[in-house]
Amino acid sequence: MFAIVAGPYTYVESKTHDESLPPMRVYLRKSVIKTVQPEVLDEMLNTTLVGMRFYKDLFGISYQFDKYDQVFVPEFNMGAMENAGCVTFTESMLRRG
């Protein structure tokens, strides 16, 4: 199972040095990232890191994939879709500043 997302995207990456957690990124269209405060993206990444650590401690198993991406896409009527290593959200769910 895999996900392919293509377009003029840019990203913000987590700044963790925890070797047991995968690299995490939030992707947005280049035209949209200008409308989002950096604190909003930092909060998303921090919340994801807390969740990853919680489930690792609860189950004793680290996240099983090499990366974890969250992608905000336009015109996506599902709201969100979970794929291994890539979770997509509709842009309407994005909190803008």
C-alpha positions, -999 to 999 in steps of 0.1 A, spaced: 0 0 0 13 34 -9 2 70 -14 14 94 -41 9 132 -37 22 155 -64 22 192 -69 39 224 -59 44 215 -23 68 226 4 72 213 39 82 219 75 101 191 92 103 181 129 134 189 148 136 159 170 168 140 176 150 109 189 164 80 169 134 58 177 110 82 159 109 86 121 114 119 103 81 138 103 70 165 79 39 186 72 35 194 35 14 223 21 11 240 -12 37 268 -16 8 293 -21 -8 281 12 21 280 36 23 318 34 -11 320 51 -2 297 80 16 309 111 47 288 119 34 281 154 5 262 139 28 239 120 51 235 150 21 226 172 10 199 146 45 183 146 48 185 184 14 169 189 24 141 164 56 135 183 38 133 216 14 107 201 42 87 186 60 85 220 27 77 238 19 47 216 56 35 216 55 35 254 20 20 256 27 -9 232 64 -12 235 68 -10 197 82 19 177 65 33 146 71 7 119 77 29 89 107 50 77 88 83 77 56 100 87 42 128 64 10 149 69 -1 165 36 -28 192 32 -44 189 -2 -69 210 -20 -103 198 -32 -102 167 -11 -137 156 -1 -128 128 23 -116 151 51 -86 129 58 -71 96 46 -46 75 65 -19 57 46 12 41 59 37 69 63 14 96 47 -18 111 61 -37 135 38 -60 162 50 -83 186 32 -69 221 33 -102 233 48 -91 216 81 -59 238 82 -60 266 108 -47 297 91 -35 330 106 
